[in-house]
Amino acid sequence: MPPIQIGRGIMPKKATADDAQIIMRLYDLRREAEMRKARQWYAGWWPRNADDVLQVLNAFGTPENAWFRQVNGYWDMAASFVLHGAVNEELFWDSSGEMWFVLSKLQPFLKEVRQKANIPQGFTRVEKVATGTKNGRERLQMMLKRAEARRAPAAKA
């Protein structure tokens, strides 16, 4: 079969067993005990603005800072696999919905966070993978709406 255009590059249309092995390994990494704690914290964390993100980002030595870096670092690494062609993008896209959830919490504040924290490349790989296709952008918009709906009650708590 001829290659098709997916997102940023040309990839084989059909995922390989090696791609599936990478996806399974990425899944296993998400099940590691400390990563589970990090993901649980991240799931309940609803930043209202860039300052909320920066507060955690600058809270060196705290569990929240470590968990923030662990979750974001994981998805940054996973996205880099896609961007460099190490894993089939379609297979990754099908099995990595959590990445859009994580991005939806940060995306409204990313420009300001990057500027204030002096990290111009921060979270760009995840953003490229998540928004590299029309379907990805639509998925992000759906997740952003869900995040906004959760942010308001979280702010009152």
HELIX and SHEET records of a PDB file:
HELIX    1   1 ALA A   17  ARG A   31  1                                  15    
HELIX    2   2 ALA A   33  GLY A   44  1                                  12    
HELIX    3   3 ALA A   50  LEU A   57  1                                   8    
HELIX    4   4 PRO A   63  LEU A   83  1                                  21    
HELIX    5   5 GLU A   89  SER A   95  1                                   7    
HELIX    6   6 GLY A   97  LEU A  106  1                                  10    
HELIX    7   7 GLN A  107  PHE A  109  5                                   3    
HELIX    8   8 LEU A  110  ALA A  117  1                                   8    
HELIX    9   9 THR A  124  THR A  131  1                                   8    
HELIX   10  10 LYS A  134  LYS A  156  1                                  23    
SHEET    1   A 2 ILE A   4  ILE A   6  0                                        
SHEET    2   A 2 GLY A   9  MET A  11 -1                                        
END                                                                             
